[in-house]
Amino acid sequence: MTGRALLLINRHSRRGQETLEQVVSELEALGFKLFEESTEKPQQLTSIIQSYRDRVDVVIVGGGDGTLNASIEGIIDTQLPLGILPLGTANDLARTLGIPQSIPQACQVIAAGYKQRIDLGQVNRKYFFNVASLGLSVQITKQLDKKLKRTWGVLAYGMTALRVILKARPFRAEIRLGGKSIHVKTVQIAVGNGRYYGGGMAVAEDATIDDQRLDLYSLECQHWWQILLWLPAMKLGTHSGWDGVRTLQGKEFEIYTRKPLSINADGEIVTQTPARFRLLPKAIAVYVPNSSTIPGTIGVPAQT
């Protein structure tokens, strides 16, 4: 697939500025006519994408999960296909889709033209690709230092998480699902649409971004050190078998807390409780790898 492309590169992402020239060169060599716009103000990305509705064939976003999240409303409204260049720190959406970190290979994925329609999650009025959560993850987001991210990459998440876990305090919440009400005392509730979040943690070992379900887990521990014991399983998504870890699946959840608590979606704090989480099945089209055309990548069957 080649043609006219709106190029949105976050120059402040981990690899954005240093790779911009290479990205432009690679895409132009593959036959794309590029229209580059600034991502300096993420809140303007929706209107920028909308303004190119009839002028381009694809929207190519280079940055991390936060930049990609900021583009969702524009992609949904225009239904332009999305090309992803993983230039951020965690790149969890790219990991879920099997998109390579290599810039030339990521550009080839878009040029090859294999598309997959993927689900989106929505919490209140905010969309998300990966996970929306409250509790520990919000504190990690608040305390994650940008300079630390730039220097240490994904390791910065682990370093910050350890500090947060040591000070973890549980909160009470009510989870509603299918007419049932579940009361919990927890340190973290996460609702996942894709598989990966937080720098490679897995919300569930069998989760995919087109399985038309949301995966919820709640960490209901008595002592902070229990979380450390769960971490290896959470990396693999096998934590559902552990005592103190509650897991649920569904297309809709509601979460209530005694006082409003912040909610983090794709690494950004976007809303607060009370919160309604719901699934939007096959909401947008994304270019994904095909193992027969992109050597060394995880093949994903094309779906149109």
VEXNUZA-982757 format. One record per residue (C-alpha): residue in three letters; residue number from 0; x, y, z. Coordinates in steps of 0.1 Angstrom, whole numbers, plus 2048, in hexadecimal, padded with zeros to 3 digits. Layout:
// residues N
<site residu="ALA" num="NUM" x="X" y="Y" z="Z"/>
...
***
This chain:
// residues 304
<site residu="MET" num="0" x="800" y="800" z="800"/>
<site residu="THR" num="1" x="80E" y="822" z="7F7"/>
<site residu="GLY" num="2" x="7FD" y="844" z="7F1"/>
<site residu="ARG" num="3" x="7F7" y="864" z="804"/>
<site residu="ALA" num="4" x="7FF" y="863" z="829"/>
<site residu="LEU" num="5" x="7FA" y="87B" z="846"/>
<site residu="LEU" num="6" x="819" y="877" z="85B"/>
<site residu="LEU" num="7" x="817" y="880" z="880"/>
<site residu="ILE" num="8" x="838" y="87B" z="893"/>
<site residu="ASN" num="9" x="83C" y="884" z="8B7"/>
<site residu="ARG" num="10" x="85F" y="894" z="8B7"/>
<site residu="HIS" num="11" x="85F" y="892" z="8DD"/>
<site residu="SER" num="12" x="85A" y="86C" z="8DE"/>
<site residu="ARG" num="13" x="878" y="857" z="8E7"/>
<site residu="ARG" num="14" x="884" y="853" z="8C3"/>
<site residu="GLY" num="15" x="86F" y="86D" z="8B2"/>
<site residu="GLN" num="16" x="887" y="889" z="8AA"/>
<site residu="GLU" num="17" x="8A5" y="873" z="8A3"/>
<site residu="THR" num="18" x="892" y="85D" z="88A"/>
<site residu="LEU" num="19" x="87C" y="877" z="878"/>
<site residu="GLU" num="20" x="893" y="87B" z="85A"/>
<site residu="GLN" num="21" x="897" y="855" z="857"/>
<site residu="VAL" num="22" x="871" y="850" z="859"/>
<site residu="VAL" num="23" x="86A" y="869" z="83D"/>
<site residu="SER" num="24" x="886" y="85A" z="827"/>
<site residu="GLU" num="25" x="879" y="837" z="82C"/>
<site residu="LEU" num="26" x="854" y="83F" z="825"/>
<site residu="GLU" num="27" x="85C" y="855" z="807"/>
<site residu="ALA" num="28" x="872" y="839" z="7F9"/>
<site residu="LEU" num="29" x="855" y="821" z="7FD"/>
<site residu="GLY" num="30" x="83F" y="838" z="7E7"/>
<site residu="PHE" num="31" x="82C" y="84D" z="801"/>
<site residu="LYS" num="32" x="823" y="871" z="7FB"/>
<site residu="LEU" num="33" x="826" y="880" z="81E"/>
<site residu="PHE" num="34" x="813" y="89C" z="82F"/>
<site residu="GLU" num="35" x="825" y="8A3" z="850"/>
<site residu="GLU" num="36" x="813" y="8B4" z="86D"/>
<site residu="SER" num="37" x="81E" y="8BD" z="890"/>
<site residu="THR" num="38" x="814" y="8A9" z="8AF"/>
<site residu="GLU" num="39" x="81F" y="8C4" z="8C7"/>
<site residu="LYS" num="40" x="7FB" y="8C8" z="8D4"/>
<site residu="PRO" num="41" x="7EC" y="8A4" z="8D6"/>
<site residu="GLN" num="42" x="7C9" y="8B3" z="8DC"/>
<site residu="GLN" num="43" x="7CA" y="8C0" z="8B8"/>
<site residu="LEU" num="44" x="7D2" y="89F" z="8A8"/>
<site residu="THR" num="45" x="7AD" y="897" z="8A3"/>
<site residu="SER" num="46" x="7A6" y="8B7" z="88F"/>
<site residu="ILE" num="47" x="7C6" y="8B2" z="87B"/>
<site residu="ILE" num="48" x="7BD" y="88F" z="871"/>
<site residu="GLN" num="49" x="799" y="89A" z="869"/>
<site residu="SER" num="50" x="7A7" y="8B6" z="853"/>
<site residu="TYR" num="51" x="7B9" y="89C" z="83D"/>
<site residu="ARG" num="52" x="79A" y="885" z="83B"/>
<site residu="ASP" num="53" x="798" y="888" z="814"/>
<site residu="ARG" num="54" x="7BC" y="890" z="80E"/>
<site residu="VAL" num="55" x="7CF" y="871" z="819"/>
<site residu="ASP" num="56" x="7CC" y="84B" z="818"/>
<site residu="VAL" num="57" x="7DC" y="843" z="839"/>
<site residu="VAL" num="58" x="7E6" y="853" z="85A"/>
<site residu="ILE" num="59" x="809" y="84A" z="866"/>
<site residu="VAL" num="60" x="810" y="851" z="88A"/>
<site residu="GLY" num="61" x="833" y="84F" z="899"/>
<site residu="GLY" num="62" x="838" y="851" z="8BE"/>
<site residu="GLY" num="63" x="82E" y="83E" z="8DD"/>
<site residu="ASP" num="64" x="80C" y="831" z="8EA"/>
<site residu="GLY" num="65" x="802" y="853" z="8F6"/>
<site residu="THR" num="66" x="806" y="863" z="8D4"/>
<site residu="LEU" num="67" x="7F3" y="846" z="8C4"/>
<site residu="ASN" num="68" x="7D7" y="84A" z="8DE"/>
<site residu="ALA" num="69" x="7D4" y="86F" z="8D5"/>
<site residu="SER" num="70" x="7CD" y="866" z="8B1"/>
<site residu="ILE" num="71" x="7B1" y="84E" z="8B8"/>
<site residu="GLU" num="72" x="793" y="866" z="8B5"/>
<site residu="GLY" num="73" x="79F" y="872" z="893"/>
<site residu="ILE" num="74" x="7A5" y="84F" z="886"/>
<site residu="ILE" num="75" x="782" y="844" z="892"/>
<site residu="ASP" num="76" x="771" y="862" z="882"/>
<site residu="THR" num="77" x="783" y="860" z="860"/>
<site residu="GLN" num="78" x="787" y="83A" z="85F"/>
<site residu="LEU" num="79" x="7A9" y="83F" z="84F"/>
<site residu="PRO" num="80" x="7C0" y="821" z="855"/>
<site residu="LEU" num="81" x="7DB" y="826" z="86E"/>
<site residu="GLY" num="82" x="800" y="81F" z="869"/>
<site residu="ILE" num="83" x="816" y="81C" z="888"/>
<site residu="LEU" num="84" x="83A" y="825" z="88D"/>
<site residu="PRO" num="85" x="845" y="81B" z="8B0"/>
<site residu="LEU" num="86" x="85B" y="838" z="8BB"/>
<site residu="GLY" num="87" x="851" y="83A" z="8E0"/>
<site residu="THR" num="88" x="85E" y="829" z="8FF"/>
<site residu="ALA" num="89" x="845" y="80C" z="906"/>
<site residu="ASN" num="90" x="835" y="808" z="8E3"/>
<site residu="ASP" num="91" x="81C" y="7F0" z="8F2"/>
<site residu="LEU" num="92" x="803" y="7F3" z="8D5"/>
<site residu="ALA" num="93" x="81E" y="7EB" z="8BC"/>
<site residu="ARG" num="94" x="829" y="7CD" z="8D1"/>
<site residu="THR" num="95" x="805" y="7C0" z="8D2"/>
<site residu="LEU" num="96" x="802" y="7C3" z="8AC"/>
<site residu="GLY" num="97" x="825" y="7B4" z="8A5"/>
<site residu="ILE" num="98" x="831" y="7D4" z="895"/>
<site residu="PRO" num="99" x="858" y="7D4" z="895"/>
<site residu="GLN" num="100" x="86C" y="7EF" z="8A7"/>
<site residu="SER" num="101" x="882" y="7F3" z="888"/>
<site residu="ILE" num="102" x="878" y="812" z="875"/>
<site residu="PRO" num="103" x="87E" y="803" z="852"/>
<site residu="GLN" num="104" x="86A" y="7E4" z="85B"/>
<site residu="ALA" num="105" x="84E" y="7F9" z="86B"/>
<site residu="CYS" num="106" x="84C" y="80E" z="84B"/>
<site residu="GLN" num="107" x="84B" y="7EE" z="836"/>
<site residu="VAL" num="108" x="82E" y="7E2" z="84B"/>
<site residu="ILE" num="109" x="81A" y="800" z="840"/>
<site residu="ALA" num="110" x="825" y="7FE" z="81C"/>
<site residu="ALA" num="111" x="81C" y="7D9" z="81A"/>
<site residu="GLY" num="112" x="7F7" y="7E3" z="820"/>
<site residu="TYR" num="113" x="7EB" y="7C7" z="837"/>
<site residu="LYS" num="114" x="7CF" y="7D4" z="84D"/>
<site residu="GLN" num="115" x="7BF" y="7C7" z="86C"/>
<site residu="ARG" num="116" x="7A0" y="7D6" z="87C"/>
<site residu="ILE" num="117" x="7A5" y="7D8" z="8A1"/>
<site residu="ASP" num="118" x="790" y="7DF" z="8C0"/>
<site residu="LEU" num="119" x="792" y="7FE" z="8D5"/>
<site residu="GLY" num="120" x="789" y="802" z="8FA"/>
<site residu="GLN" num="121" x="777" y="821" z="907"/>
<site residu="VAL" num="122" x="776" y="82E" z="92B"/>
<site residu="ASN" num="123" x="75C" y="849" z="930"/>
<site residu="ARG" num="124" x="762" y="85D" z="911"/>
<site residu="LYS" num="125" x="787" y="854" z="90C"/>
<site residu="TYR" num="126" x="793" y="839" z="8F4"/>
<site residu="PHE" num="127" x="7B1" y="822" z="8FA"/>
<site residu="PHE" num="128" x="7C4" y="808" z="8E7"/>
<site residu="ASN" num="129" x="7D6" y="7F5" z="903"/>
<site residu="VAL" num="130" x="7CA" y="7F8" z="927"/>
<site residu="ALA" num="131" x="7B7" y="811" z="93D"/>
<site residu="SER" num="132" x="7BD" y="80D" z="962"/>
<site residu="LEU" num="133" x="7BB" y="81D" z="985"/>
<site residu="GLY" num="134" x="7D1" y="818" z="9A3"/>
<site residu="LEU" num="135" x="7F6" y="810" z="9A0"/>
<site residu="SER" num="136" x="7F8" y="819" z="97B"/>
<site residu="VAL" num="137" x="7EC" y="83C" z="981"/>
<site residu="GLN" num="138" x="807" y="842" z="99B"/>
<site residu="ILE" num="139" x="821" y="834" z="984"/>
<site residu="THR" num="140" x="815" y="84B" z="968"/>
<site residu="LYS" num="141" x="817" y="869" z="980"/>
<site residu="GLN" num="142" x="839" y="860" z="98D"/>
<site residu="LEU" num="143" x="849" y="855" z="96C"/>
<site residu="ASP" num="144" x="865" y="86D" z="964"/>
<site residu="LYS" num="145" x="868" y="877" z="93F"/>
<site residu="LYS" num="146" x="88E" y="879" z="941"/>
<site residu="LEU" num="147" x="88F" y="857" z="951"/>
<site residu="LYS" num="148" x="879" y="849" z="935"/>
<site residu="ARG" num="149" x="890" y="858" z="91B"/>
<site residu="THR" num="150" x="8B0" y="84B" z="92C"/>
<site residu="TRP" num="151" x="8A4" y="828" z="937"/>
<site residu="GLY" num="152" x="887" y="820" z="920"/>
<site residu="VAL" num="153" x="870" y="805" z="92C"/>
<site residu="LEU" num="154" x="886" y="7FF" z="94B"/>
<site residu="ALA" num="155" x="879" y="821" z="957"/>
<site residu="TYR" num="156" x="857" y="811" z="95B"/>
<site residu="GLY" num="157" x="865" y="7F6" z="971"/>
<site residu="MET" num="158" x="879" y="80E" z="986"/>
<site residu="THR" num="159" x="85B" y="825" z="98C"/>
<site residu="ALA" num="160" x="843" y="808" z="992"/>
<site residu="LEU" num="161" x="85A" y="7FA" z="9AE"/>
<site residu="ARG" num="162" x="858" y="81C" z="9C0"/>
<site residu="VAL" num="163" x="833" y="81D" z="9BD"/>
<site residu="ILE" num="164" x="82D" y="7F9" z="9C8"/>
<site residu="LEU" num="165" x="841" y="7FF" z="9E8"/>
<site residu="LYS" num="166" x="827" y="81A" z="9F1"/>
<site residu="ALA" num="167" x="808" y="808" z="9E4"/>
<site residu="ARG" num="168" x="7E8" y="80E" z="9F7"/>
<site residu="PRO" num="169" x="7C7" y="7FB" z="9EE"/>
<site residu="PHE" num="170" x="7A7" y="80C" z="9E6"/>
<site residu="ARG" num="171" x="783" y="7FF" z="9E5"/>
<site residu="ALA" num="172" x="770" y="7FC" z="9C4"/>
<site residu="GLU" num="173" x="750" y="7EE" z="9B6"/>
<site residu="ILE" num="174" x="752" y="7DC" z="994"/>
<site residu="ARG" num="175" x="732" y="7D7" z="981"/>
<site residu="LEU" num="176" x="730" y="7BD" z="965"/>
<site residu="GLY" num="177" x="711" y="7AE" z="955"/>
<site residu="GLY" num="178" x="6F9" y="7B8" z="971"/>
<site residu="LYS" num="179" x="711" y="7AB" z="98C"/>
<site residu="SER" num="180" x="722" y="7C1" z="9A6"/>
<site residu="ILE" num="181" x="744" y="7B7" z="9B4"/>
<site residu="HIS" num="182" x="754" y="7CA" z="9D2"/>
<site residu="VAL" num="183" x="77A" y="7CA" z="9D4"/>
<site residu="LYS" num="184" x="796" y="7D7" z="9E8"/>
<site residu="THR" num="185" x="7B2" y="7DB" z="9CF"/>
<site residu="VAL" num="186" x="7D2" y="7EE" z="9C6"/>
<site residu="GLN" num="187" x="7CC" y="7EC" z="9A0"/>
<site residu="ILE" num="188" x="7B0" y="7E7" z="988"/>
<site residu="ALA" num="189" x="7B9" y="7E4" z="963"/>
<site residu="VAL" num="190" x="7A3" y="7E0" z="945"/>
<site residu="GLY" num="191" x="7B5" y="7D4" z="926"/>
<site residu="ASN" num="192" x="7AB" y="7D6" z="901"/>
<site residu="GLY" num="193" x="7CD" y="7CB" z="8F2"/>
<site residu="ARG" num="194" x="7E6" y="7B3" z="901"/>
<site residu="TYR" num="195" x="803" y="7C9" z="90C"/>
<site residu="TYR" num="196" x="806" y="7E7" z="922"/>
<site residu="GLY" num="197" x="81F" y="7F8" z="93A"/>
<site residu="GLY" num="198" x="83E" y="7EF" z="926"/>
<site residu="GLY" num="199" x="836" y="7CB" z="91D"/>
<site residu="MET" num="200" x="81F" y="7BF" z="939"/>
<site residu="ALA" num="201" x="803" y="7A8" z="92C"/>
<site residu="VAL" num="202" x="7DF" y="7AE" z="938"/>
<site residu="ALA" num="203" x="7D6" y="789" z="930"/>
<site residu="GLU" num="204" x="7EB" y="76E" z="91E"/>
<site residu="ASP" num="205" x="7D0" y="768" z="904"/>
<site residu="ALA" num="206" x="7C5" y="78C" z="8FE"/>
<site residu="THR" num="207" x="7C5" y="79A" z="8DB"/>
<site residu="ILE" num="208" x="7BB" y="7BC" z="8CE"/>
<site residu="ASP" num="209" x="7A0" y="7AD" z="8B8"/>
<site residu="ASP" num="210" x="790" y="794" z="8D0"/>
<site residu="GLN" num="211" x="772" y="7AA" z="8D7"/>
<site residu="ARG" num="212" x="775" y="7A9" z="8FC"/>
<site residu="LEU" num="213" x="784" y="7BD" z="919"/>
<site residu="ASP" num="214" x="79A" y="7AC" z="933"/>
<site residu="LEU" num="215" x="798" y="7B9" z="957"/>
<site residu="TYR" num="216" x="7AF" y="7B1" z="974"/>
<site residu="SER" num="217" x="7AF" y="7BD" z="998"/>
<site residu="LEU" num="218" x="7CD" y="7B9" z="9AF"/>
<site residu="GLU" num="219" x="7BE" y="7B2" z="9D1"/>
<site residu="CYS" num="220" x="7DD" y="7AD" z="9E6"/>
<site residu="GLN" num="221" x="7E3" y="7AF" z="A0C"/>
<site residu="HIS" num="222" x="807" y="7BA" z="A0B"/>
<site residu="TRP" num="223" x="81C" y="7CD" z="9F1"/>
<site residu="TRP" num="224" x="835" y="7B2" z="9ED"/>
<site residu="GLN" num="225" x="81A" y="79B" z="9DE"/>
<site residu="ILE" num="226" x="81B" y="7B2" z="9BF"/>
<site residu="LEU" num="227" x="83F" y="7AA" z="9BA"/>
<site residu="LEU" num="228" x="837" y="785" z="9BA"/>
<site residu="TRP" num="229" x="81C" y="78A" z="9A0"/>
<site residu="LEU" num="230" x="832" y="79F" z="988"/>
<site residu="PRO" num="231" x="841" y="782" z="974"/>
<site residu="ALA" num="232" x="81E" y="774" z="96E"/>
<site residu="MET" num="233" x="811" y="796" z="964"/>
<site residu="LYS" num="234" x="82E" y="799" z="94B"/>
<site residu="LEU" num="235" x="820" y="77A" z="93A"/>
<site residu="GLY" num="236" x="7FC" y="781" z="941"/>
<site residu="THR" num="237" x="7F8" y="761" z="956"/>
<site residu="HIS" num="238" x="7EE" y="773" z="976"/>
<site residu="SER" num="239" x="7CA" y="767" z="975"/>
<site residu="GLY" num="240" x="7D4" y="748" z="987"/>
<site residu="TRP" num="241" x="7E2" y="75A" z="9A6"/>
<site residu="ASP" num="242" x="7D0" y="75E" z="9C7"/>
<site residu="GLY" num="243" x="7C7" y="783" z="9CB"/>
<site residu="VAL" num="244" x="7C5" y="78A" z="9A6"/>
<site residu="ARG" num="245" x="7A1" y="78D" z="999"/>
<site residu="THR" num="246" x="79B" y="78A" z="974"/>
<site residu="LEU" num="247" x="77B" y="791" z="960"/>
<site residu="GLN" num="248" x="772" y="793" z="93B"/>
<site residu="GLY" num="249" x="756" y="7A6" z="92A"/>
<site residu="LYS" num="250" x="74D" y="7C2" z="912"/>
<site residu="GLU" num="251" x="743" y="7DB" z="92C"/>
<site residu="PHE" num="252" x="74D" y="7E3" z="950"/>
<site residu="GLU" num="253" x="744" y="7FE" z="969"/>
<site residu="ILE" num="254" x="75A" y="808" z="985"/>
<site residu="TYR" num="255" x="750" y="81D" z="9A3"/>
<site residu="THR" num="256" x="766" y="82A" z="9C0"/>
<site residu="ARG" num="257" x="75E" y="83D" z="9E0"/>
<site residu="LYS" num="258" x="770" y="85C" z="9D3"/>
<site residu="PRO" num="259" x="77A" y="863" z="9AF"/>
<site residu="LEU" num="260" x="79A" y="852" z="9A5"/>
<site residu="SER" num="261" x="7AF" y="85A" z="986"/>
<site residu="ILE" num="262" x="7B0" y="842" z="968"/>
<site residu="ASN" num="263" x="7CE" y="83D" z="952"/>
<site residu="ALA" num="264" x="7C8" y="833" z="92D"/>
<site residu="ASP" num="265" x="7E6" y="82A" z="917"/>
<site residu="GLY" num="266" x="7FD" y="83C" z="92E"/>
<site residu="GLU" num="267" x="7EA" y="85C" z="932"/>
<site residu="ILE" num="268" x="7D2" y="866" z="94F"/>
<site residu="VAL" num="269" x="7B1" y="86D" z="93C"/>
<site residu="THR" num="270" x="793" y="86A" z="953"/>
<site residu="GLN" num="271" x="788" y="85F" z="976"/>
<site residu="THR" num="272" x="76F" y="848" z="987"/>
<site residu="PRO" num="273" x="752" y="841" z="985"/>
<site residu="ALA" num="274" x="75C" y="831" z="965"/>
<site residu="ARG" num="275" x="74B" y="81D" z="949"/>
<site residu="PHE" num="276" x="762" y="807" z="934"/>
<site residu="ARG" num="277" x="755" y="7FA" z="913"/>
<site residu="LEU" num="278" x="761" y="7E8" z="8F4"/>
<site residu="LEU" num="279" x="75F" y="7F6" z="8D1"/>
<site residu="PRO" num="280" x="764" y="7D7" z="8BB"/>
<site residu="LYS" num="281" x="779" y="7DA" z="89A"/>
<site residu="ALA" num="282" x="778" y="800" z="89D"/>
<site residu="ILE" num="283" x="796" y="809" z="887"/>
<site residu="ALA" num="284" x="7AE" y="7FB" z="86D"/>
<site residu="VAL" num="285" x="7D3" y="7F8" z="874"/>
<site residu="TYR" num="286" x="7F0" y="7ED" z="85E"/>
<site residu="VAL" num="287" x="800" y="7CD" z="86D"/>
<site residu="PRO" num="288" x="81C" y="7B6" z="863"/>
<site residu="ASN" num="289" x="81A" y="798" z="84D"/>
<site residu="SER" num="290" x="836" y="77F" z="854"/>
<site residu="SER" num="291" x="839" y="776" z="82F"/>
<site residu="THR" num="292" x="842" y="79A" z="825"/>
<site residu="ILE" num="293" x="853" y="7A8" z="844"/>
<site residu="PRO" num="294" x="870" y="790" z="84E"/>
<site residu="GLY" num="295" x="875" y="78C" z="873"/>
<site residu="THR" num="296" x="854" y="799" z="87F"/>
<site residu="ILE" num="297" x="836" y="789" z="88F"/>
<site residu="GLY" num="298" x="81D" y="782" z="873"/>
<site residu="VAL" num="299" x="7F9" y="78E" z="879"/>
<site residu="PRO" num="300" x="7DE" y="782" z="860"/>
<site residu="ALA" num="301" x="7D0" y="7A0" z="84D"/>
<site residu="GLN" num="302" x="7AC" y="7A8" z="854"/>
<site residu="THR" num="303" x="798" y="7C1" z="841"/>
***
